[in-house]
């Protein structure tokens, strides 16, 4: 729900460690060596930040598609860009995606019983950015949408769409995983938008002959 990121943020809380030692007035050489070894193992704040940044970059090496997830809550339409979408089960038809607990649309998706997933086409990079930032009242402006059978707006011109009813939620760290049971879906043979290492692109649609 934030611009410039991979739309599903992986963040870790920072913990400050404070060690108090009952060091004797004249510590022995062995004690000095023990404290030195301990100090070498304590990560500094800079090292912690570097590890978090490296972890985010490592996660970004996994290329994904890009979707817009949407719902209706309290007579309003809500939508956000998401790249954590994945299939779960064929029978029953289950899919999942995850939302950060601090997302502006968190209450809406947690309060609604249904949602829709629109898989974006390679030509819809601007749509991905539109649903990743700005007030909710502006995200659907100018978008070619249709209200599905579940009452939720979805995009018309994407690669695929899935209408879902909420099947299960899983508390997972700083995110909630939403699992939906697919009630309706469709797709078209169009090249999909991709996201890899903080860059938009397209998957190679060429199928090599055997």
Secondary structure as UniProt FT lines:
FT   TURN            3..4
FT   TURN            25..26
FT   HELIX           29..41
FT   HELIX           45..60
FT   STRAND          64..65
FT   STRAND          67..73
FT   TURN            74..75
FT   STRAND          76..82
FT   STRAND          86..89
FT   TURN            90..93
FT   STRAND          94..100
FT   TURN            101..102
FT   TURN            104..105
FT   HELIX           106..111
FT   STRAND          114..119
FT   TURN            122..123
FT   HELIX           125..130
FT   TURN            131..132
FT   HELIX           136..139
FT   TURN            140..142
FT   STRAND          145..147
FT   TURN            149..150
FT   STRAND          153..155
FT   STRAND          160..172
FT   TURN            173..174
FT   STRAND          175..187
FT   STRAND          192..196
FT   TURN            197..198
FT   STRAND          199..202
//
